[in-house]
Amino acid sequence: MYEVLFYYDKKGNAPVEQFIEATPIKVRQKVLAWVGLLEDKGASFKRPYADKVEGKLYELRIRMASNNIRILYFFTFERK
């Protein structure tokens, strides 16, 4: 199992968390479910659900009707 940690800037803002919180409830539930799947599957989470962008940068690929949500992520030490 992996642990998902959100990025915080110097002012304490977490852009991805803020984005998720600003979405409608159904979208938010699906996004959080996919983040949970990423925690479970980690690096084995592959296309069409996740994909490598470049180098060590990956994207979580969430489809909601005609909307496509992409959340960028990378792996660090200790399965985070």
N, C-alpha and C positions, 0 to 999 in steps of 0.2 A: 504494500500500500504506500502511496505517495501522499505528501502533504502539500496542498496548494497554498501559497503565500501570495498575497496581492502586493503590487508595487505601491509604495508611498513616496511622494516627492518630499522635498525639504520642508514644505509648509504643512505636511501631514495629510495631504490630499491623496486619495486612492482613486485614480481615474476609472479603472475598470469597475470597482465596487460602485462608484457613483453612477456609471453608465447602467449597470445592472439594476440598481435601485430606481432609476428613472424610467425603466421600461414598464409596460403594462404587466399585470400580475401573471397572465398566462405565459408571456415571453420570459419573464423573470423565473418562473418555475422551471421552464424548459432549460434555460441557460444554467441555472443552478444544478439541475439534474445532470447536465453534460459535464459541468465542473466536477461533480461527484464521480462520474464515470472516468474522468481523467485521473482523479485520485486513485480509483481502483485499478485502472489499467496502466497508467503511467506511460512509459516509452513504447509499450505494445499497442497503444491506441492509434490506429492507422486510418487511412482513407476509407470511406468518404467522411469520417467523423473528425479526423485530424490529419494534418499534412505538414511536411517539412517545407519551410519557406526558403531558408538559406542558412548554411552553416549550422549553428545550434539553435536557430530560431524556428519555432513551430507555430501553427495556428489551429485553434479549435474552430471547427466549421459547423455552425448551427443554422439549420434551415427552418424558417417560419413562414409558411405560405410563400409569398413572393419576396420575402425579405431574407437576406443572407447575413448572418452575424459572424464576425471573425474576431477572435480574441487571441492575441499573440502571447506565447509563453516560451519558456526554456527550462531546462533542468539544471539544477545546481548539485551540490553535494548532499549526501544523506537523504536521498530520495525526496527532494523538495523541488 
